[in-house]
């Protein structure tokens, strides 16, 4: 089975939210939708966290190439001011 993309996860979450907004959804169906929603939300969050980690590892040079930051982003946030 293909792993759903981030966008697929978000689309399904929107569908689930729309279904849960309806008043005619039986309780057992609502609980199953809620559980699926939680699982998809966690999967989407994990995807975002992985992407954020990857972005922190790379920095773009002026010529457009990427290089590992090796903590450069965090170090520059500490302030590299000279006295």
N, CA, C and O atoms as a CHARMM CRD file, in Angstrom:
* protein
*
  332
    1    1 UNK  N      0.83500  -1.19200   0.00000 PROA 1      0.00000
    2    1 UNK  CA     0.00000   0.00000   0.00000 PROA 1      0.00000
    3    1 UNK  C      0.87500   1.24800   0.00000 PROA 1      0.00000
    4    1 UNK  O      1.84900   1.33100   0.74900 PROA 1      0.00000
    5    2 UNK  N      0.53000   2.20400  -0.83000 PROA 2      0.00000
    6    2 UNK  CA     1.27500   3.45200  -0.95300 PROA 2      0.00000
    7    2 UNK  C      1.05600   4.33300   0.28200 PROA 2      0.00000
    8    2 UNK  O     -0.06600   4.47500   0.76800 PROA 2      0.00000
    9    3 UNK  N      2.13500   4.91300   0.77000 PROA 3      0.00000
   10    3 UNK  CA     2.04200   5.83300   1.89500 PROA 3      0.00000
   11    3 UNK  C      1.45400   7.14600   1.38800 PROA 3      0.00000
   12    3 UNK  O      1.96400   7.71300   0.42200 PROA 3      0.00000
   13    4 UNK  N      0.39100   7.63800   2.02000 PROA 4      0.00000
   14    4 UNK  CA    -0.22600   8.88700   1.55500 PROA 4      0.00000
   15    4 UNK  C      0.72800  10.07500   1.70900 PROA 4      0.00000
   16    4 UNK  O      1.49900  10.15000   2.66600 PROA 4      0.00000
   17    5 UNK  N      0.65800  10.98600   0.76400 PROA 5      0.00000
   18    5 UNK  CA     1.47200  12.19600   0.83400 PROA 5      0.00000
   19    5 UNK  C      0.91500  13.12000   1.91100 PROA 5      0.00000
   20    5 UNK  O     -0.18400  12.91000   2.42600 PROA 5      0.00000
   21    6 UNK  N      1.67800  14.12400   2.23400 PROA 6      0.00000
   22    6 UNK  CA     1.23400  15.12700   3.21000 PROA 6      0.00000
   23    6 UNK  C     -0.07300  15.76200   2.75400 PROA 6      0.00000
   24    6 UNK  O     -0.99800  15.94500   3.54500 PROA 6      0.00000
   25    7 UNK  N     -0.13700  16.09600   1.46700 PROA 7      0.00000
   26    7 UNK  CA    -1.32600  16.72900   0.91800 PROA 7      0.00000
   27    7 UNK  C     -2.52700  15.78500   0.98000 PROA 7      0.00000
   28    7 UNK  O     -3.64300  16.21500   1.27100 PROA 7      0.00000
   29    8 UNK  N     -2.29700  14.49900   0.70500 PROA 8      0.00000
   30    8 UNK  CA    -3.36800  13.51300   0.80900 PROA 8      0.00000
   31    8 UNK  C     -3.87700  13.42100   2.25100 PROA 8      0.00000
   32    8 UNK  O     -5.07900  13.30400   2.48900 PROA 8      0.00000
   33    9 UNK  N     -2.95300  13.47400   3.19700 PROA 9      0.00000
   34    9 UNK  CA    -3.34000  13.42600   4.60800 PROA 9      0.00000
   35    9 UNK  C     -4.22100  14.62500   4.95800 PROA 9      0.00000
   36    9 UNK  O     -5.24500  14.47700   5.62600 PROA 9      0.00000
   37   10 UNK  N     -3.81700  15.80900   4.50400 PROA 10     0.00000
   38   10 UNK  CA    -4.60000  17.00900   4.80400 PROA 10     0.00000
   39   10 UNK  C     -5.97500  16.95900   4.15400 PROA 10     0.00000
   40   10 UNK  O     -6.97200  17.33100   4.77200 PROA 10     0.00000
   41   11 UNK  N     -6.02900  16.49900   2.90900 PROA 11     0.00000
   42   11 UNK  CA    -7.32100  16.38900   2.22400 PROA 11     0.00000
   43   11 UNK  C     -8.25100  15.44800   2.96800 PROA 11     0.00000
   44   11 UNK  O     -9.43200  15.74700   3.14600 PROA 11     0.00000
   45   12 UNK  N     -7.72100  14.31300   3.40400 PROA 12     0.00000
   46   12 UNK  CA    -8.55100  13.35800   4.13700 PROA 12     0.00000
   47   12 UNK  C     -8.98400  13.93800   5.47400 PROA 12     0.00000
   48   12 UNK  O    -10.11300  13.70700   5.90800 PROA 12     0.00000
   49   13 UNK  N     -8.11200  14.68300   6.13000 PROA 13     0.00000
   50   13 UNK  CA    -8.48800  15.32800   7.38500 PROA 13     0.00000
   51   13 UNK  C     -9.64200  16.30400   7.18200 PROA 13     0.00000
   52   13 UNK  O    -10.54000  16.39000   8.02000 PROA 13     0.00000
   53   14 UNK  N     -9.62100  17.03600   6.07600 PROA 14     0.00000
   54   14 UNK  CA   -10.71800  17.95000   5.76600 PROA 14     0.00000
   55   14 UNK  C    -12.01700  17.17700   5.53500 PROA 14     0.00000
   56   14 UNK  O    -13.08300  17.60100   5.98100 PROA 14     0.00000
   57   15 UNK  N    -11.92600  16.05100   4.84300 PROA 15     0.00000
   58   15 UNK  CA   -13.11000  15.21300   4.62400 PROA 15     0.00000
   59   15 UNK  C    -13.66800  14.70400   5.95500 PROA 15     0.00000
   60   15 UNK  O    -14.87600  14.71700   6.18700 PROA 15     0.00000
   61   16 UNK  N    -12.76600  14.26200   6.81100 PROA 16     0.00000
   62   16 UNK  CA   -13.19200  13.74800   8.12100 PROA 16     0.00000
   63   16 UNK  C    -13.86400  14.84800   8.93100 PROA 16     0.00000
   64   16 UNK  O    -14.91400  14.62100   9.53200 PROA 16     0.00000
   65   17 UNK  N    -13.27500  16.02700   8.95200 PROA 17     0.00000
   66   17 UNK  CA   -13.86200  17.14500   9.69500 PROA 17     0.00000
   67   17 UNK  C    -15.25000  17.47500   9.15600 PROA 17     0.00000
   68   17 UNK  O    -16.17200  17.74100   9.92600 PROA 17     0.00000
   69   18 UNK  N    -15.39700  17.45700   7.83500 PROA 18     0.00000
   70   18 UNK  CA   -16.70000  17.72300   7.23700 PROA 18     0.00000
   71   18 UNK  C    -17.72400  16.67000   7.63500 PROA 18     0.00000
   72   18 UNK  O    -18.87800  16.99800   7.91100 PROA 18     0.00000
   73   19 UNK  N    -17.31300  15.42200   7.66500 PROA 19     0.00000
   74   19 UNK  CA   -18.21800  14.34300   8.05500 PROA 19     0.00000
   75   19 UNK  C    -18.61400  14.45900   9.52200 PROA 19     0.00000
   76   19 UNK  O    -19.77000  14.22700   9.87800 PROA 19     0.00000
   77   20 UNK  N    -17.66000  14.81800  10.36900 PROA 20     0.00000
   78   20 UNK  CA   -17.95100  14.93500  11.79300 PROA 20     0.00000
   79   20 UNK  C    -18.85000  16.12800  12.09900 PROA 20     0.00000
   80   20 UNK  O    -19.50600  16.15400  13.14100 PROA 20     0.00000
   81   21 UNK  N    -18.88900  17.10900  11.21200 PROA 21     0.00000
   82   21 UNK  CA   -19.76400  18.26600  11.39800 PROA 21     0.00000
   83   21 UNK  C    -21.23200  17.93300  11.14900 PROA 21     0.00000
   84   21 UNK  O    -22.12400  18.66200  11.58200 PROA 21     0.00000
   85   22 UNK  N    -21.47000  16.84500  10.45900 PROA 22     0.00000
   86   22 UNK  CA   -22.84600  16.46300  10.15100 PROA 22     0.00000
   87   22 UNK  C    -23.52000  15.89200  11.39100 PROA 22     0.00000
   88   22 UNK  O    -22.88900  15.19200  12.18300 PROA 22     0.00000
   89   23 UNK  N    -24.79200  16.19100  11.55500 PROA 23     0.00000
   90   23 UNK  CA   -25.52400  15.72100  12.73200 PROA 23     0.00000
   91   23 UNK  C    -26.04300  14.29600  12.57200 PROA 23     0.00000
   92   23 UNK  O    -26.41200  13.66200  13.56000 PROA 23     0.00000
   93   24 UNK  N    -26.07500  13.78700  11.35100 PROA 24     0.00000
   94   24 UNK  CA   -26.65100  12.46900  11.12200 PROA 24     0.00000
   95   24 UNK  C    -25.62300  11.33500  11.11400 PROA 24     0.00000
   96   24 UNK  O    -25.94200  10.22300  10.69300 PROA 24     0.00000
   97   25 UNK  N    -24.40900  11.59500  11.56800 PROA 25     0.00000
   98   25 UNK  CA   -23.37400  10.56200  11.61100 PROA 25     0.00000
   99   25 UNK  C    -23.58100   9.72100  12.86600 PROA 25     0.00000
  100   25 UNK  O    -23.59200  10.26000  13.97300 PROA 25     0.00000
  101   26 UNK  N    -23.74600   8.40800  12.71100 PROA 26     0.00000
  102   26 UNK  CA   -23.90500   7.53400  13.88400 PROA 26     0.00000
  103   26 UNK  C    -22.66100   7.59700  14.77300 PROA 26     0.00000
  104   26 UNK  O    -21.55500   7.84800  14.29600 PROA 26     0.00000
  105   27 UNK  N    -22.85700   7.37100  16.03900 PROA 27     0.00000
  106   27 UNK  CA   -21.77800   7.48100  17.01900 PROA 27     0.00000
  107   27 UNK  C    -20.60200   6.57600  16.67900 PROA 27     0.00000
  108   27 UNK  O    -19.45300   7.01400  16.74300 PROA 27     0.00000
  109   28 UNK  N    -20.86600   5.32200  16.31800 PROA 28     0.00000
  110   28 UNK  CA   -19.75500   4.41400  16.01400 PROA 28     0.00000
  111   28 UNK  C    -18.95900   4.88300  14.79800 PROA 28     0.00000
  112   28 UNK  O    -17.73700   4.74100  14.76200 PROA 28     0.00000
  113   29 UNK  N    -19.64000   5.43400  13.81500 PROA 29     0.00000
  114   29 UNK  CA   -18.95900   5.98300  12.62700 PROA 29     0.00000
  115   29 UNK  C    -18.15800   7.23100  13.01200 PROA 29     0.00000
  116   29 UNK  O    -17.03800   7.42100  12.54000 PROA 29     0.00000
  117   30 UNK  N    -18.73300   8.07700  13.86600 PROA 30     0.00000
  118   30 UNK  CA   -18.04500   9.29100  14.31300 PROA 30     0.00000
  119   30 UNK  C    -16.77100   8.93700  15.07700 PROA 30     0.00000
  120   30 UNK  O    -15.73500   9.57600  14.89300 PROA 30     0.00000
  121   31 UNK  N    -16.84900   7.92000  15.93200 PROA 31     0.00000
  122   31 UNK  CA   -15.66400   7.50700  16.68400 PROA 31     0.00000
  123   31 UNK  C    -14.58000   6.95100  15.75700 PROA 31     0.00000
  124   31 UNK  O    -13.39500   7.22200  15.94900 PROA 31     0.00000
  125   32 UNK  N    -14.98900   6.17300  14.75400 PROA 32     0.00000
  126   32 UNK  CA   -14.02200   5.62300  13.79400 PROA 32     0.00000
  127   32 UNK  C    -13.37500   6.74800  12.98800 PROA 32     0.00000
  128   32 UNK  O    -12.17100   6.71900  12.73400 PROA 32     0.00000
  129   33 UNK  N    -14.17000   7.73400  12.58800 PROA 33     0.00000
  130   33 UNK  CA   -13.62500   8.88000  11.84400 PROA 33     0.00000
  131   33 UNK  C    -12.66300   9.68500  12.71800 PROA 33     0.00000
  132   33 UNK  O    -11.60600  10.11800  12.26000 PROA 33     0.00000
  133   34 UNK  N    -13.04100   9.87700  13.97100 PROA 34     0.00000
  134   34 UNK  CA   -12.18100  10.61500  14.90000 PROA 34     0.00000
  135   34 UNK  C    -10.84300   9.90800  15.07000 PROA 34     0.00000
  136   34 UNK  O     -9.78800  10.54100  15.03900 PROA 34     0.00000
  137   35 UNK  N    -10.89300   8.59100  15.24900 PROA 35     0.00000
  138   35 UNK  CA    -9.66100   7.80800  15.40500 PROA 35     0.00000
  139   35 UNK  C     -8.79100   7.90700  14.15200 PROA 35     0.00000
  140   35 UNK  O     -7.57700   8.08300  14.25400 PROA 35     0.00000
  141   36 UNK  N     -9.40200   7.79400  12.97700 PROA 36     0.00000
  142   36 UNK  CA    -8.64900   7.94000  11.72900 PROA 36     0.00000
  143   36 UNK  C     -8.04000   9.32900  11.63300 PROA 36     0.00000
  144   36 UNK  O     -6.89700   9.49100  11.20400 PROA 36     0.00000
  145   37 UNK  N     -8.81000  10.32500  12.03400 PROA 37     0.00000
  146   37 UNK  CA    -8.31100  11.70200  11.99900 PROA 37     0.00000
  147   37 UNK  C     -7.08100  11.89400  12.86400 PROA 37     0.00000
  148   37 UNK  O     -6.12800  12.55800  12.45600 PROA 37     0.00000
  149   38 UNK  N     -7.09600  11.31500  14.05500 PROA 38     0.00000
  150   38 UNK  CA    -5.94100  11.41300  14.95800 PROA 38     0.00000
  151   38 UNK  C     -4.71800  10.74800  14.32700 PROA 38     0.00000
  152   38 UNK  O     -3.61400  11.29100  14.38200 PROA 38     0.00000
  153   39 UNK  N     -4.91600   9.57500  13.72900 PROA 39     0.00000
  154   39 UNK  CA    -3.80600   8.86700  13.08500 PROA 39     0.00000
  155   39 UNK  C     -3.24000   9.68100  11.92500 PROA 39     0.00000
  156   39 UNK  O     -2.02300   9.78500  11.77200 PROA 39     0.00000
  157   40 UNK  N     -4.11200  10.25100  11.11900 PROA 40     0.00000
  158   40 UNK  CA    -3.64500  11.05200   9.97600 PROA 40     0.00000
  159   40 UNK  C     -2.97800  12.34300  10.43000 PROA 40     0.00000
  160   40 UNK  O     -2.00600  12.79200   9.82300 PROA 40     0.00000
  161   41 UNK  N     -3.49400  12.93300  11.48500 PROA 41     0.00000
  162   41 UNK  CA    -2.87800  14.14100  12.02900 PROA 41     0.00000
  163   41 UNK  C     -1.46700  13.85400  12.52300 PROA 41     0.00000
  164   41 UNK  O     -0.54900  14.63700  12.27800 PROA 41     0.00000
  165   42 UNK  N     -1.29300  12.74400  13.21100 PROA 42     0.00000
  166   42 UNK  CA     0.03900  12.36700  13.69500 PROA 42     0.00000
  167   42 UNK  C      0.99100  12.09500  12.53900 PROA 42     0.00000
  168   42 UNK  O      2.16000  12.47600  12.59300 PROA 42     0.00000
  169   43 UNK  N      0.49900  11.43900  11.49400 PROA 43     0.00000
  170   43 UNK  CA     1.33900  11.15700  10.32200 PROA 43     0.00000
  171   43 UNK  C      1.74700  12.45500   9.63200 PROA 43     0.00000
  172   43 UNK  O      2.90100  12.61100   9.23400 PROA 43     0.00000
  173   44 UNK  N      0.80700  13.38400   9.48800 PROA 44     0.00000
  174   44 UNK  CA     1.11900  14.66800   8.85900 PROA 44     0.00000
  175   44 UNK  C      2.11400  15.45200   9.70400 PROA 44     0.00000
  176   44 UNK  O      3.02300  16.08600   9.16800 PROA 44     0.00000
  177   45 UNK  N      1.94600  15.41300  11.01800 PROA 45     0.00000
  178   45 UNK  CA     2.87400  16.10800  11.91300 PROA 45     0.00000
  179   45 UNK  C      4.27600  15.52300  11.80400 PROA 45     0.00000
  180   45 UNK  O      5.25900  16.26300  11.80000 PROA 45     0.00000
  181   46 UNK  N      4.37400  14.20800  11.71700 PROA 46     0.00000
  182   46 UNK  CA     5.68400  13.56200  11.57600 PROA 46     0.00000
  183   46 UNK  C      6.34600  13.97500  10.26800 PROA 46     0.00000
  184   46 UNK  O      7.55900  14.18200  10.22200 PROA 46     0.00000
  185   47 UNK  N      5.55800  14.09400   9.20700 PROA 47     0.00000
  186   47 UNK  CA     6.09000  14.53800   7.91700 PROA 47     0.00000
  187   47 UNK  C      6.63100  15.95500   8.02800 PROA 47     0.00000
  188   47 UNK  O      7.71700  16.24900   7.52800 PROA 47     0.00000
  189   48 UNK  N      5.88200  16.83100   8.67900 PROA 48     0.00000
  190   48 UNK  CA     6.34300  18.21500   8.86800 PROA 48     0.00000
  191   48 UNK  C      7.61100  18.28300   9.70900 PROA 48     0.00000
  192   48 UNK  O      8.51900  19.05500   9.40100 PROA 48     0.00000
  193   49 UNK  N      7.67800  17.48700  10.75800 PROA 49     0.00000
  194   49 UNK  CA     8.87000  17.48400  11.61100 PROA 49     0.00000
  195   49 UNK  C     10.09600  16.98700  10.85000 PROA 49     0.00000
  196   49 UNK  O     11.19800  17.50500  11.03500 PROA 49     0.00000
  197   50 UNK  N      9.90300  15.98500   9.99500 PROA 50     0.00000
  198   50 UNK  CA    11.01500  15.48500   9.18000 PROA 50     0.00000
  199   50 UNK  C     11.48000  16.54900   8.20000 PROA 50     0.00000
  200   50 UNK  O     12.68000  16.72500   7.99100 PROA 50     0.00000
  201   51 UNK  N     10.54200  17.25100   7.60400 PROA 51     0.00000
  202   51 UNK  CA    10.89700  18.31700   6.65800 PROA 51     0.00000
  203   51 UNK  C     11.61700  19.44900   7.37500 PROA 51     0.00000
  204   51 UNK  O     12.59000  19.99700   6.85600 PROA 51     0.00000
  205   52 UNK  N     11.15000  19.79500   8.54800 PROA 52     0.00000
  206   52 UNK  CA    11.80500  20.85100   9.31800 PROA 52     0.00000
  207   52 UNK  C     13.23500  20.45900   9.67200 PROA 52     0.00000
  208   52 UNK  O     14.14700  21.28300   9.60800 PROA 52     0.00000
  209   53 UNK  N     13.42300  19.19700  10.04500 PROA 53     0.00000
  210   53 UNK  CA    14.76600  18.71800  10.36200 PROA 53     0.00000
  211   53 UNK  C     15.68300  18.79900   9.15600 PROA 53     0.00000
  212   53 UNK  O     16.84700  19.18200   9.27900 PROA 53     0.00000
  213   54 UNK  N     15.16600  18.44300   8.00400 PROA 54     0.00000
  214   54 UNK  CA    15.96000  18.49700   6.77300 PROA 54     0.00000
  215   54 UNK  C     16.31300  19.94700   6.42900 PROA 54     0.00000
  216   54 UNK  O     17.43800  20.22200   6.01100 PROA 54     0.00000
  217   55 UNK  N     15.38100  20.86300   6.59700 PROA 55     0.00000
  218   55 UNK  CA    15.65000  22.27400   6.32300 PROA 55     0.00000
  219   55 UNK  C     16.72800  22.82100   7.24700 PROA 55     0.00000
  220   55 UNK  O     17.55000  23.64200   6.84000 PROA 55     0.00000
  221   56 UNK  N     16.71700  22.36700   8.47500 PROA 56     0.00000
  222   56 UNK  CA    17.74300  22.83000   9.41500 PROA 56     0.00000
  223   56 UNK  C     19.12500  22.30500   9.04200 PROA 56     0.00000
  224   56 UNK  O     20.13700  22.88900   9.42700 PROA 56     0.00000
  225   57 UNK  N     19.16900  21.20900   8.29600 PROA 57     0.00000
  226   57 UNK  CA    20.44500  20.62500   7.89600 PROA 57     0.00000
  227   57 UNK  C     21.05200  21.31100   6.67600 PROA 57     0.00000
  228   57 UNK  O     22.24600  21.17000   6.41100 PROA 57     0.00000
  229   58 UNK  N     20.24200  22.04400   5.94300 PROA 58     0.00000
  230   58 UNK  CA    20.72400  22.63200   4.70000 PROA 58     0.00000
  231   58 UNK  C     20.63500  24.15000   4.73500 PROA 58     0.00000
  232   58 UNK  O     19.74200  24.73000   5.35100 PROA 58     0.00000
  233   59 UNK  N     21.57100  24.76100   4.06700 PROA 59     0.00000
  234   59 UNK  CA    21.53500  26.20300   3.88000 PROA 59     0.00000
  235   59 UNK  C     21.88300  26.46200   2.42300 PROA 59     0.00000
  236   59 UNK  O     22.76400  25.80900   1.86200 PROA 59     0.00000
  237   60 UNK  N     21.21000  27.38600   1.83000 PROA 60     0.00000
  238   60 UNK  CA    21.46100  27.67500   0.42600 PROA 60     0.00000
  239   60 UNK  C     22.56600  28.70400   0.28300 PROA 60     0.00000
  240   60 UNK  O     22.55800  29.75200   0.92900 PROA 60     0.00000
  241   61 UNK  N     23.51700  28.37600  -0.58200 PROA 61     0.00000
  242   61 UNK  CA    24.58800  29.32300  -0.88600 PROA 61     0.00000
  243   61 UNK  C     24.08600  30.34600  -1.89600 PROA 61     0.00000
  244   61 UNK  O     23.00600  30.17900  -2.46200 PROA 61     0.00000
  245   62 UNK  N     24.84700  31.38500  -2.12000 PROA 62     0.00000
  246   62 UNK  CA    24.46700  32.43100  -3.06200 PROA 62     0.00000
  247   62 UNK  C     24.30300  31.89400  -4.47600 PROA 62     0.00000
  248   62 UNK  O     23.47300  32.40400  -5.22900 PROA 62     0.00000
  249   63 UNK  N     25.07600  30.87200  -4.85900 PROA 63     0.00000
  250   63 UNK  CA    24.97700  30.33100  -6.21500 PROA 63     0.00000
  251   63 UNK  C     23.83900  29.31800  -6.36100 PROA 63     0.00000
  252   63 UNK  O     23.66700  28.73200  -7.43000 PROA 63     0.00000
  253   64 UNK  N     23.06500  29.10900  -5.29800 PROA 64     0.00000
  254   64 UNK  CA    21.92400  28.21100  -5.36700 PROA 64     0.00000
  255   64 UNK  C     22.19500  26.79400  -4.93000 PROA 64     0.00000
  256   64 UNK  O     21.26200  25.99900  -4.82400 PROA 64     0.00000
  257   65 UNK  N     23.45500  26.44900  -4.67100 PROA 65     0.00000
  258   65 UNK  CA    23.75900  25.09700  -4.19700 PROA 65     0.00000
  259   65 UNK  C     23.48000  25.02000  -2.70100 PROA 65     0.00000
  260   65 UNK  O     23.43600  26.03500  -2.00700 PROA 65     0.00000
  261   66 UNK  N     23.29500  23.81600  -2.22900 PROA 66     0.00000
  262   66 UNK  CA    23.01000  23.60900  -0.81300 PROA 66     0.00000
  263   66 UNK  C     24.20800  22.99200  -0.12200 PROA 66     0.00000
  264   66 UNK  O     24.94000  22.20100  -0.71700 PROA 66     0.00000
  265   67 UNK  N     24.40400  23.35300   1.13200 PROA 67     0.00000
  266   67 UNK  CA    25.47200  22.76500   1.92300 PROA 67     0.00000
  267   67 UNK  C     24.93900  22.46800   3.31700 PROA 67     0.00000
  268   67 UNK  O     24.03900  23.15300   3.80400 PROA 67     0.00000
  269   68 UNK  N     25.49100  21.45400   3.95200 PROA 68     0.00000
  270   68 UNK  CA    25.07500  21.17100   5.33200 PROA 68     0.00000
  271   68 UNK  C     25.41100  22.35000   6.23300 PROA 68     0.00000
  272   68 UNK  O     26.46300  22.97300   6.08200 PROA 68     0.00000
  273   69 UNK  N     24.52700  22.65300   7.15900 PROA 69     0.00000
  274   69 UNK  CA    24.75000  23.79500   8.04100 PROA 69     0.00000
  275   69 UNK  C     25.65500  23.46000   9.20600 PROA 69     0.00000
  276   69 UNK  O     26.38800  24.32200   9.69100 PROA 69     0.00000
  277   70 UNK  N     25.61400  22.20500   9.66700 PROA 70     0.00000
  278   70 UNK  CA    26.41600  21.78500  10.82000 PROA 70     0.00000
  279   70 UNK  C     26.26600  22.76600  11.97700 PROA 70     0.00000
  280   70 UNK  O     27.24600  23.14100  12.62000 PROA 70     0.00000
  281   71 UNK  N     25.02100  23.17600  12.23300 PROA 71     0.00000
  282   71 UNK  CA    24.74900  24.06700  13.35400 PROA 71     0.00000
  283   71 UNK  C     24.90200  25.53400  13.05500 PROA 71     0.00000
  284   71 UNK  O     24.77300  26.35700  13.96100 PROA 71     0.00000
  285   72 UNK  N     25.17600  25.89700  11.80000 PROA 72     0.00000
  286   72 UNK  CA    25.39100  27.31000  11.47100 PROA 72     0.00000
  287   72 UNK  C     24.17300  28.16500  11.78600 PROA 72     0.00000
  288   72 UNK  O     24.31200  29.28200  12.28500 PROA 72     0.00000
  289   73 UNK  N     22.95200  27.63800  11.49300 PROA 73     0.00000
  290   73 UNK  CA    21.75500  28.41600  11.76700 PROA 73     0.00000
  291   73 UNK  C     21.60100  28.68100  13.25300 PROA 73     0.00000
  292   73 UNK  O     21.24700  29.78900  13.65600 PROA 73     0.00000
  293   74 UNK  N     21.86100  27.68400  14.05800 PROA 74     0.00000
  294   74 UNK  CA    21.73900  27.85600  15.49400 PROA 74     0.00000
  295   74 UNK  C     22.83800  28.74600  16.03000 PROA 74     0.00000
  296   74 UNK  O     22.58400  29.57900  16.90000 PROA 74     0.00000
  297   75 UNK  N     24.08200  28.58800  15.52100 PROA 75     0.00000
  298   75 UNK  CA    25.18500  29.41500  15.97900 PROA 75     0.00000
  299   75 UNK  C     24.96300  30.89100  15.64600 PROA 75     0.00000
  300   75 UNK  O     25.25700  31.76300  16.46400 PROA 75     0.00000
  301   76 UNK  N     24.44500  31.17000  14.44700 PROA 76     0.00000
  302   76 UNK  CA    24.23400  32.55800  14.05000 PROA 76     0.00000
  303   76 UNK  C     23.12300  33.19900  14.85000 PROA 76     0.00000
  304   76 UNK  O     23.09100  34.42400  14.97000 PROA 76     0.00000
  305   77 UNK  N     22.21200  32.41700  15.40300 PROA 77     0.00000
  306   77 UNK  CA    21.13100  32.95900  16.22200 PROA 77     0.00000
  307   77 UNK  C     21.65200  33.41800  17.58200 PROA 77     0.00000
  308   77 UNK  O     21.01500  34.23500  18.24700 PROA 77     0.00000
  309   78 UNK  N     22.80900  32.89500  17.99800 PROA 78     0.00000
  310   78 UNK  CA    23.37300  33.27100  19.28300 PROA 78     0.00000
  311   78 UNK  C     24.01400  34.65400  19.24700 PROA 78     0.00000
  312   78 UNK  O     24.30100  35.23900  20.29200 PROA 78     0.00000
  313   79 UNK  N     24.23500  35.16800  18.05600 PROA 79     0.00000
  314   79 UNK  CA    24.84800  36.48300  17.93200 PROA 79     0.00000
  315   79 UNK  C     26.33300  36.39300  17.73300 PROA 79     0.00000
  316   79 UNK  O     27.06700  35.98700  18.63400 PROA 79     0.00000
  317   80 UNK  N     26.77700  36.76800  16.56000 PROA 80     0.00000
  318   80 UNK  CA    28.19500  36.71000  16.24300 PROA 80     0.00000
  319   80 UNK  C     28.80400  38.10800  16.26700 PROA 80     0.00000
  320   80 UNK  O     29.70000  38.41700  15.48200 PROA 80     0.00000
  321   81 UNK  N     28.31600  38.94200  17.16500 PROA 81     0.00000
  322   81 UNK  CA    28.80100  40.31600  17.21700 PROA 81     0.00000
  323   81 UNK  C     30.17600  40.36900  17.85700 PROA 81     0.00000
  324   81 UNK  O     30.47000  39.65300  18.81500 PROA 81     0.00000
  325   82 UNK  N     31.02000  41.24900  17.29300 PROA 82     0.00000
  326   82 UNK  CA    32.35200  41.44800  17.84500 PROA 82     0.00000
  327   82 UNK  C     32.34700  42.70400  18.67800 PROA 82     0.00000
  328   82 UNK  O     31.62700  43.65500  18.37100 PROA 82     0.00000
  329   83 UNK  N     33.15200  42.71900  19.74200 PROA 83     0.00000
  330   83 UNK  CA    33.21400  43.89900  20.61200 PROA 83     0.00000
  331   83 UNK  C     34.09800  44.94900  20.06200 PROA 83     0.00000
  332   83 UNK  O     34.25800  46.00500  20.67500 PROA 83     0.00000
